[in-house]
Amino acid sequence: MERNPSIWRGAGIFALGVLTLGILLRLAWNLFVFCDEYNFSPEAVCGSGLDLGLLWLRLLAALLLLLGGLGLLFRLPLVRVVMVLSVVNLGISLRLLGTLLLFCHRQCMAPALVCGSALHWGLLWVQLIAALALLLCSLGRQFPRRVSKASP
């Protein structure tokens, strides 16, 4: 059986997209539960209305990233789309992590309390690593390795 690296990369991007979307949905759910239980507004926890909008944009980008990974499995030319969505997802994730840490510092709270548990706090870091891995996978598809010519 012959191995096709583009299919494996597409499958990896799809699997990382599923993982990222699942974690992001769970973290968003926990954030809104925290806001409801502790009488904070989601805007206060996220930092501003812009950052709350970025939270929803990150969920949309993760969904589109998942669909882009599925398209790569079917060999559709979506490499650049996946790369752009990976950058958007990673950038928004880093910004929201910063605002979450700032909120926790100002309120003298543990970030795990806002995320729901220590496990979900760890999942936030797993999501960041997965977002970085998605970016690297899409870059690998954009810039394939050069094949060295054999000397006679």
C-alpha positions as CSV (number, residue, x, y, z in Angstrom):
1,M,0.0,0.0,0.0
2,E,1.4,3.3,-1.1
3,R,1.4,6.2,1.4
4,N,0.2,9.6,0.3
5,P,1.4,12.3,2.7
6,S,-1.1,14.8,1.6
7,I,-4.0,12.5,2.7
8,W,-2.3,12.0,6.1
9,R,-1.8,15.7,6.5
10,G,-5.4,16.4,5.6
11,A,-6.5,13.7,8.1
12,G,-4.3,15.3,10.7
13,I,-5.7,18.7,10.1
14,F,-9.2,17.3,10.3
15,A,-8.5,15.5,13.5
16,L,-6.8,18.6,15.1
17,G,-9.8,20.6,13.9
18,V,-12.2,18.3,15.6
19,L,-10.1,18.4,18.8
20,T,-9.9,22.2,18.7
21,L,-13.6,22.7,18.0
22,G,-14.6,20.3,20.8
23,I,-12.3,22.0,23.4
24,L,-13.4,25.5,22.3
25,L,-17.1,24.7,22.6
26,R,-16.5,23.2,26.1
27,L,-14.5,26.2,27.2
28,A,-17.1,28.7,25.9
29,W,-19.8,26.8,27.7
30,N,-17.8,26.8,30.9
31,L,-17.2,30.5,30.5
32,F,-20.9,31.3,30.2
33,V,-21.7,29.0,33.2
34,F,-19.1,30.9,35.3
35,C,-20.5,34.2,34.3
36,D,-24.0,33.1,35.3
37,E,-23.0,31.6,38.6
38,Y,-20.7,34.5,39.7
39,N,-22.9,37.3,38.3
40,F,-20.2,38.6,35.9
41,S,-21.0,39.6,32.3
42,P,-19.3,37.8,29.5
43,E,-17.9,41.1,28.4
44,A,-16.3,41.6,31.8
45,V,-14.6,38.2,31.7
46,C,-13.5,38.5,28.1
47,G,-12.3,42.0,28.5
48,S,-14.6,43.9,26.2
49,G,-17.4,43.5,23.7
50,L,-14.7,43.2,21.0
51,D,-13.1,40.3,22.8
52,L,-16.5,38.6,23.3
53,G,-17.0,39.0,19.5
54,L,-13.6,37.5,19.0
55,L,-14.6,34.5,21.1
56,W,-17.5,33.8,18.7
57,L,-15.2,34.5,15.7
58,R,-12.8,31.9,17.1
59,L,-15.6,29.3,17.3
60,L,-16.5,30.1,13.7
61,A,-12.9,29.9,12.6
62,A,-12.6,26.5,14.3
63,L,-15.7,25.2,12.6
64,L,-14.4,26.5,9.2
65,L,-11.0,25.0,9.9
66,L,-12.7,21.6,10.6
67,L,-14.6,21.9,7.2
68,G,-11.3,22.9,5.5
69,G,-9.6,19.8,6.9
70,L,-12.5,17.8,5.6
71,G,-12.0,19.4,2.2
72,L,-8.3,18.6,2.2
73,L,-9.2,15.0,2.7
74,F,-11.2,15.2,-0.5
75,R,-8.2,16.9,-2.2
76,L,-9.9,20.3,-2.6
77,P,-7.4,23.2,-3.0
78,L,-8.0,24.8,0.4
79,V,-4.5,24.9,1.8
80,R,-4.2,28.7,2.0
81,V,-7.7,28.9,3.5
82,V,-6.7,26.5,6.2
83,M,-3.5,28.3,6.8
84,V,-5.3,31.7,7.2
85,L,-7.9,30.2,9.5
86,S,-5.1,28.6,11.6
87,V,-3.4,32.0,12.0
88,V,-6.7,33.6,13.0
89,N,-7.5,30.8,15.5
90,L,-4.1,31.0,17.1
91,G,-4.0,34.8,17.3
92,I,-7.5,35.1,18.8
93,S,-6.7,32.2,21.2
94,L,-3.6,34.0,22.5
95,R,-5.4,37.3,22.8
96,L,-8.3,35.7,24.8
97,L,-5.8,33.9,27.0
98,G,-4.2,37.2,27.9
99,T,-7.5,38.8,28.7
100,L,-8.6,35.8,30.8
101,L,-5.3,35.9,32.8
102,L,-5.8,39.7,33.3
103,F,-9.3,39.2,34.5
104,C,-8.2,36.5,36.9
105,H,-5.4,38.7,38.2
106,R,-7.7,41.6,38.8
107,Q,-10.3,39.5,40.6
108,C,-7.8,37.4,42.5
109,M,-9.2,34.2,41.1
110,A,-7.6,31.1,39.8
111,P,-7.9,30.7,36.0
112,A,-9.1,27.1,36.5
113,L,-12.2,28.5,38.3
114,V,-13.1,30.5,35.2
115,C,-12.4,27.6,32.9
116,G,-14.5,25.2,35.0
117,S,-11.8,23.0,36.5
118,A,-8.1,22.4,36.4
119,L,-8.7,19.8,33.7
120,H,-10.4,22.5,31.5
121,W,-7.5,24.9,32.2
122,G,-5.2,22.2,30.9
123,L,-7.5,21.8,27.9
124,L,-7.0,25.5,27.1
125,W,-3.3,24.9,26.8
126,V,-3.9,21.7,24.7
127,Q,-6.1,23.8,22.4
128,L,-3.3,26.4,22.0
129,I,-0.9,23.6,21.1
130,A,-3.4,22.1,18.7
131,A,-3.8,25.5,17.0
132,L,-0.1,25.8,16.6
133,A,0.1,22.2,15.2
134,L,-2.7,23.1,12.7
135,L,-0.7,26.1,11.5
136,L,2.5,23.9,11.1
137,C,0.5,21.2,9.3
138,S,-0.9,23.7,6.9
139,L,2.5,25.3,6.3
140,G,3.8,21.8,5.6
141,R,1.2,21.4,2.9
142,Q,2.1,24.8,1.5
143,F,5.8,24.3,1.3
144,P,6.6,20.7,0.4
145,R,10.1,19.3,0.9
146,R,12.4,19.4,-2.0
147,V,13.4,16.2,-3.6
148,S,17.1,15.9,-3.9
149,K,18.4,14.8,-7.3
150,A,20.5,11.7,-7.2
151,S,23.9,12.2,-8.7
152,P,24.9,9.8,-11.5
